[in-house]
Amino acid sequence: MASDTDMAVTPTPTPASTRTPTGAGRNLLTDNPGLYEARFPDAGRLAGRWAEDCLRRHDAGRRVLDMGCGTGRDAAHLHHAGRRVTGADLSEAMLTHARAHHPGPAYVRADLHRFDLGQGAFDAVVCLDSTLLYCHTDDQLDGFLSSCRRALTPGGLLIAEMRNGAYFLGRGDLLDAPAADEFTWRGTVHRSTTTLTVDRTAQLLRRTRVWTTDDGAGPVEQRSAWRLLFPGEVRRLLAAHGFELLELHDGPGPRTEPPWHEGLLPGRTTDADRLHVLARVVGDRPTA
Ligand SMILES: C[S@@+](CC[C@H](N)C(=O)[O-])C[C@H]1O[C@@H](n2cnc3c(N)ncnc32)[C@H](O)[C@@H]1O
């Protein structure tokens, strides 16, 4: 299952064997979407099923934008569930992979910090696996929400799933200590060492991840960051941008433990690692 990968976007796919050792500006997972799916498998399409469940529970129309669609697997799941889906991402490598491996949706390049894919063009925007947290600054958050507001029809839904800034309060055990991981892709062992630090001034969770492989390539260091977004901020931001908050909770969801499954209803707390946000554009919904 995908979980908050290093996702600084780069324009050109780079095979593992030709990666630059410094990793400057490059991103192993964004550049290699196949590796991303191998590293974070979601064979049961849990994230897509959860998103579809949210759409159904709130009676959303067919037109869905998956912002930060990554490899396209959630967008394709929603397409197969009968939605008319557009997947948008900034990474050309991800979009190329999505078109080839998860056909059905339209795939377009767009920046979540500010985008215009047509006024009222969608009945719902979904933004999964902490993609929203690549809005690091208040201006970027405002840009994202005003773009969603413009993209959505009156009564349209915003569905987001991401890490919870509040979870890191008082959790020094999660910070400043390298965590090791290892997996095999196409016969090559990939090892990563990940260190999280809190940048209190910027209100960011910064991550340094060093990749090594057993194919002779040098180590690749990648840095990325998520906005530390707190539940109270989410409430205030949504209200300021003309959204009515329908649900804000820490699970169950596609990346919680235990995970969501069909029939489970949203919780009421906002304490744990993941935040799930459902909000509706204020305004009358058009009659069919
Ligand atoms: C953690 S992945 C999540 C992908 C997918 N939503 C999923 O759940 O599997 C984050 C995605 O956001 C994309 N991304 C990062 N910054 C972006 C930006 N400014 N605009 C659009 N997409 C962006 C990355 O290319 C990547 O595909």
The ligand as an SDF file (V2000), in Angstrom:
LIG
                    3D

 27 29  0  0  0  0  0  0  0  0999 V2000
    2.4100   10.0270   -2.5540 C   0  0  0  0  0  0  0  0  0  0  0  0
    2.0640   10.1430   -4.2590 S   0  0  0  0  0  0  0  0  0  0  0  0
    0.3560    9.6940   -4.2580 C   0  0  0  0  0  0  0  0  0  0  0  0
   -0.0940    9.1880   -5.5920 C   0  0  0  0  0  0  0  0  0  0  0  0
   -1.5220    8.6760   -5.6120 C   0  0  0  0  0  0  0  0  0  0  0  0
   -2.4780    9.7190   -5.2430 N   0  0  0  0  0  0  0  0  0  0  0  0
   -1.6640    7.4770   -4.6920 C   0  0  0  0  0  0  0  0  0  0  0  0
   -2.3780    7.6100   -3.6810 O   0  0  0  0  0  0  0  0  0  0  0  0
   -1.0700    6.4430   -4.9890 O   0  0  0  0  0  0  0  0  0  0  0  0
    2.0210   11.8970   -4.5270 C   0  0  0  0  0  0  0  0  0  0  0  0
    1.7830   12.3160   -5.9710 C   0  0  0  0  0  0  0  0  0  0  0  0
    1.6880   13.7320   -6.0110 O   0  0  0  0  0  0  0  0  0  0  0  0
    2.3660   14.1880   -7.1710 C   0  0  0  0  0  0  0  0  0  0  0  0
    2.7270   15.5950   -6.9420 N   0  0  0  0  0  0  0  0  0  0  0  0
    3.6950   16.1040   -6.1240 C   0  0  0  0  0  0  0  0  0  0  0  0
    3.6980   17.4390   -6.1920 N   0  0  0  0  0  0  0  0  0  0  0  0
    2.6960   17.7830   -7.0540 C   0  0  0  0  0  0  0  0  0  0  0  0
    2.1760   19.0180   -7.5240 C   0  0  0  0  0  0  0  0  0  0  0  0
    2.7050   20.1780   -7.1270 N   0  0  0  0  0  0  0  0  0  0  0  0
    1.1500   19.0050   -8.3940 N   0  0  0  0  0  0  0  0  0  0  0  0
    0.6070   17.8340   -8.8200 C   0  0  0  0  0  0  0  0  0  0  0  0
    1.0540   16.6200   -8.3990 N   0  0  0  0  0  0  0  0  0  0  0  0
    2.0790   16.6050   -7.5310 C   0  0  0  0  0  0  0  0  0  0  0  0
    3.5430   13.2630   -7.3340 C   0  0  0  0  0  0  0  0  0  0  0  0
    4.0350   13.2590   -8.6550 O   0  0  0  0  0  0  0  0  0  0  0  0
    2.8840   11.9360   -6.9370 C   0  0  0  0  0  0  0  0  0  0  0  0
    2.3670   11.2620   -8.0400 O   0  0  0  0  0  0  0  0  0  0  0  0
  1  2  1  0
  2  3  1  0
  2 10  1  0
  3  4  1  0
  4  5  1  0
  5  6  1  0
  5  7  1  0
  7  8  2  0
  7  9  1  0
 10 11  1  0
 11 12  1  0
 11 26  1  0
 12 13  1  0
 13 14  1  0
 13 24  1  0
 14 15  1  0
 14 23  1  0
 15 16  2  0
 16 17  1  0
 17 18  1  0
 17 23  2  0
 18 19  1  0
 18 20  2  0
 20 21  1  0
 21 22  2  0
 22 23  1  0
 24 25  1  0
 24 26  1  0
 26 27  1  0
M  CHG  2   2   1   9  -1
M  END
$$$$
